[in-house]
Amino acid sequence: MPLTYIDSSTDAQKLAKETDWIQLGASELFVGSGQKCWLVGDKAVPIFELNQLSEITELA
């Protein structure tokens, strides 16, 4: 699984030591640079901090 966003520019971003968010124009959309994060509730959690990843399958 790739741990950094495409087009990360600084050494710290390329080494997944930091994450920066760049706003796209005047919209509410942002693009990440550096270490990838997942949104868990209201918190951005860096992938390196995940201890376990599980898939939950719900039957209809």
N, CA, C and O of each residue as an XYZ file, in Angstrom:
240
protein
N       0.849     -1.164      0.000
C       0.000      0.000      0.000
C       0.901      1.235      0.000
O       1.737      1.383      0.891
N       0.744      2.120     -0.982
C       1.542      3.348     -0.998
C       1.259      4.191      0.248
O       0.108      4.337      0.658
N       2.309      4.740      0.839
C       2.153      5.498      2.078
C       2.231      7.005      1.890
O       1.999      7.758      2.836
N       2.556      7.457      0.678
C       2.623      8.898      0.443
C       1.730      9.279     -0.737
O       1.475      8.476     -1.635
N       1.264     10.529     -0.705
C       0.454     11.061     -1.794
C       1.346     11.361     -2.997
O       2.520     11.696     -2.840
N       0.782     11.239     -4.200
C       1.494     11.589     -5.430
C       1.831     13.076     -5.389
O       1.077     13.872     -4.829
N       2.947     13.444     -5.973
C       3.412     14.836     -6.076
C       3.857     15.423     -4.742
O       3.865     16.644     -4.585
N       4.228     14.576     -3.772
C       4.834     15.093     -2.544
C       6.162     15.728     -2.937
O       6.922     15.144     -3.708
N       6.451     16.930     -2.409
C       7.604     17.673     -2.922
C       8.789     17.754     -1.964
O       9.930     17.637     -2.413
N       8.570     17.948     -0.679
C       9.700     18.101      0.242
C      10.231     16.729      0.655
O       9.541     15.719      0.517
N      11.462     16.703      1.163
C      12.043     15.438      1.632
C      11.193     14.828      2.739
O      10.978     13.616      2.756
N      10.707     15.655      3.664
C       9.881     15.153      4.773
C       8.591     14.528      4.251
O       8.141     13.508      4.772
N       7.999     15.128      3.233
C       6.784     14.566      2.641
C       7.089     13.248      1.939
O       6.347     12.279      2.096
N       8.167     13.200      1.171
C       8.536     11.984      0.441
C       8.882     10.838      1.384
O       8.676      9.673      1.044
N       9.405     11.158      2.566
C       9.743     10.139      3.563
C       8.578      9.848      4.502
O       8.733      9.108      5.473
N       7.418     10.424      4.220
C       6.196     10.235      5.020
C       6.382     10.689      6.464
O       5.881     10.056      7.393
N       7.105     11.788      6.643
C       7.323     12.350      7.981
C       6.341     13.470      8.295
O       6.221     13.885      9.448
N       5.633     13.966      7.270
C       4.662     15.035      7.485
C       3.549     14.926      6.448
O       3.704     14.289      5.406
N       2.428     15.563      6.761
C       1.296     15.642      5.837
C       0.856     17.095      5.762
O       0.681     17.752      6.788
N       0.680     17.593      4.551
C       0.181     18.948      4.338
C      -1.058     18.862      3.460
O      -1.188     17.951      2.642
N      -1.960     19.810      3.634
C      -3.204     19.848      2.865
C      -3.246     21.130      2.067
O      -3.034     22.212      2.615
N      -3.524     21.023      0.753
C      -3.567     22.165     -0.151
C      -4.994     22.311     -0.664
O      -5.549     21.388     -1.262
N      -5.584     23.487     -0.423
C      -6.960     23.741     -0.852
C      -7.003     23.959     -2.356
O      -6.156     24.653     -2.918
N      -8.001     23.358     -3.004
C      -8.181     23.508     -4.448
C      -9.075     24.711     -4.726
O     -10.299     24.623     -4.631
N      -8.454     25.830     -5.067
C      -9.195     27.051     -5.364
C     -10.023     27.509     -4.187
O      -9.575     27.463     -3.041
N     -11.252     27.958     -4.476
C     -12.142     28.448     -3.423
C     -13.079     27.348     -2.930
O     -13.966     27.603     -2.116
N     -12.882     26.133     -3.423
C     -13.773     25.029     -3.046
C     -13.428     24.497     -1.658
O     -12.466     24.939     -1.030
N     -14.218     23.552     -1.197
C     -13.950     22.903      0.087
C     -13.175     21.605     -0.110
O     -13.152     20.754      0.778
N     -12.540     21.451     -1.272
C     -11.747     20.263     -1.571
C     -10.276     20.526     -1.279
O      -9.768     21.619     -1.532
N      -9.594     19.511     -0.741
C      -8.179     19.609     -0.421
C      -7.437     18.414     -1.007
O      -8.004     17.332     -1.157
N      -6.158     18.623     -1.337
C      -5.288     17.566     -1.835
C      -4.173     17.383     -0.818
O      -3.623     18.360     -0.309
N      -3.840     16.131     -0.523
C      -2.792     15.849      0.444
C      -1.421     15.753     -0.195
O      -1.289     15.370     -1.358
N      -0.393     16.108      0.582
C       1.011     15.919      0.223
C       1.691     15.279      1.417
O       1.429     15.651      2.560
N       2.564     14.317      1.154
C       3.272     13.650      2.246
C       2.610     12.341      2.619
O       2.069     11.643      1.761
N       2.653     12.002      3.917
C       2.106     10.735      4.404
C       0.588     10.701      4.250
O      -0.106     11.657      4.593
N       0.091      9.592      3.732
C      -1.358      9.434      3.576
C      -2.025      9.310      4.936
O      -1.469      8.737      5.873
N      -3.225      9.860      5.021
C      -4.044      9.781      6.229
C      -5.432      9.298      5.849
O      -5.884      9.492      4.721
N      -6.092      8.675      6.792
C      -7.495      8.300      6.633
C      -8.302      9.081      7.640
O      -7.856      9.307      8.764
N      -9.481      9.492      7.243
C     -10.372     10.215      8.136
C     -11.159      9.203      8.957
O     -11.909      8.393      8.413
N     -10.978      9.259     10.272
C     -11.679      8.374     11.205
C     -12.484      9.275     12.129
O     -11.930      9.919     13.020
N     -13.794      9.317     11.913
C     -14.620     10.273     12.650
C     -14.238     11.674     12.211
O     -14.342     12.003     11.030
N     -13.797     12.505     13.150
C     -13.365     13.871     12.846
C     -11.849     14.006     12.823
O     -11.332     15.116     12.699
N     -11.132     12.898     12.940
C      -9.679     12.937     13.091
C      -8.986     12.324     11.875
O      -9.395     11.270     11.387
N      -7.930     12.992     11.384
C      -7.090     12.440     10.322
C      -6.038     11.549     10.977
O      -5.222     12.024     11.765
N      -6.058     10.263     10.652
C      -5.138      9.295     11.253
C      -4.094      8.889     10.210
O      -4.449      8.332      9.171
N      -2.805      9.164     10.472
C      -1.758      8.737      9.545
C      -1.731      7.210      9.433
O      -1.913      6.504     10.425
N      -1.503      6.711      8.218
C      -1.500      5.264      7.998
C      -0.481      4.565      8.889
O      -0.733      3.448      9.342
N       0.671      5.196      9.154
C       1.691      4.576     10.005
C       1.193      4.317     11.425
O       1.762      3.480     12.126
N       0.148      5.014     11.863
C      -0.368      4.826     13.218
C      -1.396      3.707     13.320
O      -1.842      3.380     14.420
N      -1.780      3.114     12.186
C      -2.749      2.016     12.222
C      -2.091      0.761     12.779
O      -0.992      0.392     12.364
N      -2.764      0.111     13.714
C      -2.266     -1.135     14.282
C      -2.907     -2.343     13.628
O      -2.285     -3.400     13.523
N      -4.145     -2.192     13.189
C      -4.871     -3.302     12.599
C      -5.844     -2.756     11.568
O      -6.474     -1.720     11.778
N      -5.959     -3.466     10.448
C      -6.883     -3.090      9.391
C      -7.758     -4.298      9.106
O      -7.256     -5.363      8.746
N      -9.057     -4.136      9.266
C      -9.991     -5.248      9.077
C     -11.071     -4.856      8.090
O     -11.440     -3.686      7.984
N     -11.570     -5.843      7.373
C     -12.683     -5.626      6.461
C     -13.937     -6.203      7.094
O     -13.938     -7.339      7.566
N     -14.997     -5.421      7.101
C     -16.277     -5.874      7.647
C     -17.237     -6.032      6.481
O     -17.461     -5.094      5.715
N     -17.795     -7.211      6.354
C     -18.746     -7.490      5.286
C     -20.126     -7.636      5.887
O     -20.342     -8.450      6.784
N     -21.060     -6.841      5.387
C     -22.435     -6.922      5.866
C     -23.277     -7.656      4.834
O     -23.179     -7.387      3.637
N     -24.094     -8.570      5.295
C     -24.997     -9.292      4.410
C     -26.327     -8.570      4.341
O     -26.856     -8.120      5.357
N     -26.865     -8.462      3.135
C     -28.140     -7.761      2.956
C     -29.309     -8.656      3.290
O     -30.460     -8.229      3.195
